[in-house]
């Protein structure tokens, strides 16, 4: 075996050369790998005793893409095109042997090969769009030539992976192999040599793109179909344009067009933000005093207390991950109703073709409903999701203490209450932790894990690990009212209310945030969540909200009652309501406020700057471990547009001095709730940032 570079080896199996990439953890295509592939191919090509070459990878995966850490830095030689050209124009057959995931530049490498084989579990994808990029090393030109334009559009613009069967059906791989992958790829290569198969260069394949030529309607229809989910993003449209170029231009010119579009994206703030969030999400998994090797408890069985909307949604996560879960409710009717909603949710998904009827039954089969609280006894993890009131929560935890296994992790789904007080109802506060799911709990990716003063490292490691296992993005936070997300949201809510009293109307406020990139603004969100929920919390805390309280008193609880800040048609389409406007004007008048026109810029600043300021306080109080954790919370839990990177990253991109000075203006105008947090003040003075960007 010869080491071509530190991360690429060249070996021989008879007349077949095997180039193995070994660049853990994911064999990213960094400069060492690129050089190794280029030089390894050249060495094998120049060796008369080699008749074909296999490219394989060591470790858990095939090449998972370009090395994202190299982006935004001066380019390192050799470039992707040079390496891929070297593979494609090699005079000997080159065969890719794929296991794990062939993603981005990894799939690019495989497509530059003449043939591709993969194991049954291999997956293939173009995740660049999720980083605000496009497949920029020929991928937008090669993929449509292999799989056809429609499939390429779908893969490149969604960024989702496909499995080996789908890849085989679409010609992306030539065979699915079993047993030892490298051995199977070598056998495949020997056959290619024996049969003297001509080299197949994807760049030369014409039929699939020819079929789409002169049919702009394919692209028009596709644009329309993705318009909603790609709103505000820059990369999807660039991807589509590059694929159009594959159809309308010869390969070299298509590559050139792809290069221009790729360069624009690479330099865009959107991509910078998306790449930042990619790493921020992974960073959130790291807890300084709970190292990665801290033993987490294996969750063989879970229990959820409460079969309401949250409890049912939480239970679905476990069933989806194949973990049996018991749902416990006090009354049989409430239990049946809750499980009925769960079944309906699954059936709706099945009706959309995303689950089979069998999947629905399998998942429902993993969920057991009972009214017997003692059923918690065999659960490794118990999540309480009962009414948001301290006495009730404490009663539940006191009971859990007597019934749960000694080493069970006891979690509360509280969104506002003090986890330490809840834990104090047990004799084992070290086993208690908060697992704050977001509604709908089976859909939203964020999981705010709340560390109590006494939560053990095992409880923390378990909550983080189980979160990942059920497909969430867990972020560890500390105890305070509302934790990180809702505490910041509270600031936004306060200003939203003031804005409507000063002169804006709910739909104007909502539109400003919708245009910023949120799926909806604060008033539409309140209507969706139910205005009665925050009304109850306010009453509990002795707080008031002039307009929202009035709407609640009128029974306008939002979408569920057909009216809230908006009125809703039968299909839940909102429209501004003159009656609400009248109430707002009346309240403004009563408070002696002279209404004025408020600009979109001011609305955005008034809503989002206080959140940043609260984020700074949260950091100072060490409620969040790092600024990027706050950003992950807002992107995955509250619909902050990922292409703006989260509130703290966004603040950095504005410049903390600019933001702080604007806050000082607002402080002069509106009072001390606008006083910049000491951390913000300090960083602004020092010309620094929250996130180090
Ligand atoms: C691209 O290819 C552009 C091309 O078109 C050419 C343009 C010219 N680079 O996710 P994990 C790190 S764009 C650098 O926890 P998993 C990651 O940060 C790229 N580092 O593992 C983490 O580090 P740490 C297209 C990377 O098993 C560690 O690896 N490709 C990269 O849950 C483990 O990652 C993608 O977008 C990378 N490309 O999931 C694929 N990838 O341990 C991105 C990972 O220090 N990657 N790291 O925190 C993934 O989707 C997942 O990592 C993968 C494994 C599915 C591969």
Boltz pocket constraint, residues with backbone or C-beta under 6 A from the ligand:
constraints:
  - pocket:
      binder: B
      contacts: [[A, 25], [A, 26], [A, 28], [A, 61], [A, 64], [A, 65], [A, 66], [A, 67], [A, 68], [A, 69], [A, 80], [A, 101], [A, 103], [A, 104], [A, 105], [A, 106], [A, 108], [A, 127], [A, 128], [A, 131], [A, 133], [A, 134], [A, 135], [A, 136], [A, 137], [A, 139], [A, 278], [A, 279], [A, 282], [A, 283]]
      max_distance: 6.0
